[in-house]
């Protein structure tokens, strides 16, 4: 860059309204910054069963690339143009069989899947009833929809039924998550299924934080309860338990065809690279035969809950039997300070600040993994008790 170009660059103005919003975040101690890499003990990532660093998956991925001779077609583009390479059909077929679904359609991410589904499927005369704590990707998709939408109280099937009884719409979608990302809790899926059948509604469940965690093979909450045939759509995100990029929407062949034709986040984006598809397929095959990591994770979840009780920390935590455990410590300044102290002792525990969560609900978020040791769990909770009591 020459001197003239540099002077033009540094002189560029930034909109005042945007600067004010950044200043407001800074004043509330809530300005987001990208974290630096670290070698702390991991209580922050979503790599629940260690698949992101699994060498068997890495080796199998490269074996698939050789077997399928993917290099023959390196074209990029939408799947409707040049990007629908051969591994797509193989991976989608494996995923639908693994999840006992009629069809599966892969998207580039969980965000793309939720935005694509909720912006395209509910129609103008339809109604969406969604849990008040649903993920931002679901909310963004709903905002793009022409359907009317209403929140119901978190995990409250009685409140949901009260709202459903008042509706006159012919088509209603009930939306929830099987494991909530900020609380780690699970809704009463059986009751939601019952209500969807009673009112002839369509139940949609985001299983992002259940895949690889819940069920004998990490298949998710819905399938572990044997309710897969009673749910209209499941969104399975691979960037958590499977340790790779992408997501899939599970449902009928008719739903898959509709999404291919009308989901803009599917139509107007470059398809995943062959390497990504090979990684997804390898991860699913590993999951189908993975026992030790799933068993270790479940033992660590049980031990974490026992240690919370032993140390008198249970009242701080949201009830959870998943891999996500959150201690509510109101105030951005307070929760950031305690997180910093834990990090100084070598534990990667992240503070979750408002406005990501409502004011007064700021928290420390502990993500458990199959590779965390009981000693690490005890130590991080003992430190927490020291800092908060």
N, C-alpha and C positions, 0 to 999 in steps of 0.2 A: 504494500500500500504506500503510494507516494504521499508527500507532505500535504498537498492540496486535498487529496481524498481523505486523509486522516482528519484534517481540520473540519471538513464537511461532516464527517462521521460524528465527531465529538460535539458538533454544534447542533445536531439533530434534536428537535424538541420532543418531549414526551407529554402526552395529553395530561392536563392538570387534574382531570377527574380520576384518571387512573393512578396518578401519584398520590392523590388524597386517599384512595382506597388502600394503597400500600401503607401509607402513614397510619391509617386507622388500625390495620392489622399489627403494625409494629407497636403501637400504643397499647394494644391489648395483649402483648407478648405472644401473638399468634401467627407471626409472619413465618411462612414455610420456607425452608432452605433445604437444598439437597444434602443428605448426610454424606460424610466422607467414609471411605472404606475403613474397616477396622478388623481386628482379630479377637474381638470379645466373644464370650460364650453366648451362643445364639438363643435368645428368648424373644426374638423379634420377627424372624422370617416366617413365611407360610409353607416352608418346605417340611411339612409335618412328618413325613416318613423318609426323608433324606434322598428323594429321587433326583433332585437337582444335581447331586454329586455322585450318583450311582454309576459305577464303572460298567456294570453289565448292560445298562441302558445305552450308555455311550457306545460300547462295542457293537451292540445289536443294531443301533441306528446306522452305523457305517456299513454294516453287513447288508442291510436292506438297500442302501444306496447302490451297492455293488450288484446285488441280485436283480434289482429292478432296472439297472442300467439307466438311471435317471438322467445321467449327463447327456443322453441323446436328445433331450428336449429341455433346454435351459430357458425357454421363453417365459417372460413374466407377463402378467395381465390378469384381468378378472377371470373367475372360473367360467364365466359365460363366453369368454373369448379364447385365450391361449393358456390359461393357468390351471386347467382341470387335468393335471397329470395323473398317472395311473395309481399312485399311492392313495389318492383321495377316496376312491371307491373301496379299496382294501381296508383303510382305516375306519371309514364310516360303517362298513359292514361289521367289522370286529366290535366297534363301540355299541352298535344297536343290539348285537347278540349278547354282549357282556351285560348290558343294562336291561335286557329283556324288553326291548322296544321295537315297534314296527319299523321305525326309520330313525336316522340320525343325520344331522346336517352340521358340518364343521364351519365355524366362524373364526376370524382371526384373533379374537379375544372375548372374554366374558362381557366386557363393555359393549363390544360390537354386537354380540348376541342379544343382550337385553335391549339395547337401543333399536336393533333391527326388528325384534319381535314386537315390542310394545308400540313402536311407531307404525307398524304395518298391520298387525292382526286385529286389534280392537277397532271397530268402525264407529262412525259418527253417532249412531243411535244406541251404541253399547255403553255399558257402565263398567268401570274398573274399581274394585274395592281392594286396597292394598294396605299392608301393615305399615304403621306409622314409622317404623324403623327400617324400612326397606332401603337397600343400597342405592347410592346416587345414580348408578347406571340404569336401574329400574325407573327411578323418578325422572331421569332425563328422557327415557323412551316414552314414558307416560305423557310428559309435557309435549312431546312431538305428535302424540296421538290426537285424533279428532273426537275420541270418546270422552264422556264425562268421567271424572275420577274422584274418589273419596277415600280418606284414610279411616282405618279402624284401629282401635287401641291394641297395643303390642301384645301379640299372642292371645288375644281375648276372643274366643270363639262366640261367647255370649253377645258381646258388642257387635261382632260381625253378623250374627243372625238377626239382631235387632235392626241393623241397617239393611240387610237383605230383604227382610219382611216388608219394608217400606217401598222397595223398588218396583217399578212397573216395566222396566226394560226387558225386552225379550232375550237379550244376550248379556250375561254378566260374567266377568272374569274376577276370580279371587286370586290374589297374588301374595305370596309369602316366601320366606327363605327357610331352608331346613336347619341351617346353623347360621345365626346372625353374626356378622363379622366384628361388630363392636361389643357385643355382649356374650357371644359364645353359646347362647341358649337356643332351645329348639321349641317350636310351636307344637300344639296338639294336632298333628297331621291327621290322625284318625277322625277327629271331630270336624276338621275342615273338609275332609272327604265326605263325611256324612252330610254336611251342609250343602256341598256342591251337588250331591245327588238329590237331596230334598228339594232344592230350588232350581235344579237343572242348570247349574252354573258350570263354568270351566275353571278348573283349578290349575294354577301355574306355580311351580316351585323352583326357586333358584337353589341349587345344591353345591355352590362353589366351595364352601368350607366343610362340606361333608364328604366329598369325593376323596378317597384315600384314607379316610378317618373312621367313618361310621359303617358298620356292617362287617360280616365275616371276611369279605374281600375288599373292603373299602368302597362298596358300591353306592353308598349314600343312604339317607334316611328312608326315603320313599320305598326303595326296593327292599331294604332290610325289614320293612314292615309288610312287604308283600302287596303294596298298593299301587304298583307301577301301571296297572291297567285302568286305574281310576283317576289318574292325573292326566290332564290334557297336554301339558308340556313340562318338561324338566330341562333346566339349563345347567349343564355340567361344564365348569371352568377348569382348565388344566393347569393354570399358573399357580395353584396352591399345592394340593397333595401330589399331583403328578410331576411337579417341578419343571414344566415346559410351557410353551406359549400356545394359546388357542382355546377354543371352547366348542361345545356341541349342543344343539337343541334336539331333544328327544321327543318324539311324538309319532303321529300317523304319517303315512305316505302323502296324504292330502295336505297336511300341514307343511311337510317338507316341500312339496310342489308350490304351495302358496308362498312360502318364504323365498324360494328361488326366484319367483316372479315379482315379488313386491317388497322384500326387505332391502332397503337401500344400502344399508351397511354391508350387505352381502354382495349386492349387484355391482356397486360402484367402488370397489376396492381391489387392490392387487391380491391375488391368492397367496396363501402361505407357500414358502419355498419347500421343495421336496425334503430337505433336511428336517424341517419342522414337522412335516407329516410322518417321517420315519421315526422321529423322536416320540411323537404322540403314540404311534402304534407300538413301539418298543416299551413305552411306559405302561400302557394298558396290559400288554402281555406279561410284564413283570408283576403288575398288580394282581393279576389272576392267580399267580403262584407265590405271592409274597405273604409269608406268615410271620416271620421273626420281627420285622419292622412294625407291622400292625400290632403284634402282641406287645412289643416294647413300648409303643406309644400308649396303648391302653393302660399298661401298668404305671407309666409315668403320670397319666391323668389321674388315676386313683391315688397315687402317692402324693401328688401335688395337693389334692383335696384333703388328704389326711394331715399333711404338714400345715395347711392353712388352719385347720382345727386345732392342732397342737400348739401353734404359736398365737392363737387368739386373733387371727387375721380374717376369719370367715366373715364377720359382719361387713368388712370393707368390700368384699367381692360379690359380683353378680353370680348367681347360681349357674353352674355350667358343668356338663359332663363331656364337653367337647375338648378340642385342643386349645381353645381360646379362653383365657381367664383374665377378667378385668377388675382391678381394684379402683373404686371410685374415690378420688381425692380432689374435691372441688377447688377450682382456681388454676388458671394457666401457669401462674408463677410458681405455685406450690408443687404441682405435678412435674413441671420441668425441673425444678430443683431436686426433687427426690430421684427422678430418672437420671440426672447428671451424677448424683452420688453413687447410684448403682453402676453406672457406666465407669466411674472412676475405679470401682472395684473389679472391673473387667466383665460386667454382665450387660449384654445388649438388650435392654428393656426400653421400649419407646413410650413417650408420653403421647396421649391422644388429647388434643386441645379443642376448645371451642374455636371456630364454629363447626369443626368436623363433627363434634357431638354438642348437644345443647349446653349452654352455660349452666354451671353447677353439676354437670355430669362428666367433667374432665377426669381422665383416668390413666392408670398405667396398664398397658396391654401385654400380657405374658402369653406368648405362643409356645406350646410344648411340642417336643419332637421325640422321635424314637431314639435319637442319639444323645439326648440329655441324660446325664447320670443322676442318680438319687442324691449324691453328694452336692451336685450343682444346684438341684432344686431346693434342697434344705438350706444351702448357704444363701441363695438369693432371697429366699423368704425370711431367713433370720436377719439379714441386712435390712429388708423392708420393715420388719417389725421394729428394729432399732431406730429407723429414721422417722416412723410415723407415731410411735408411742413415747 
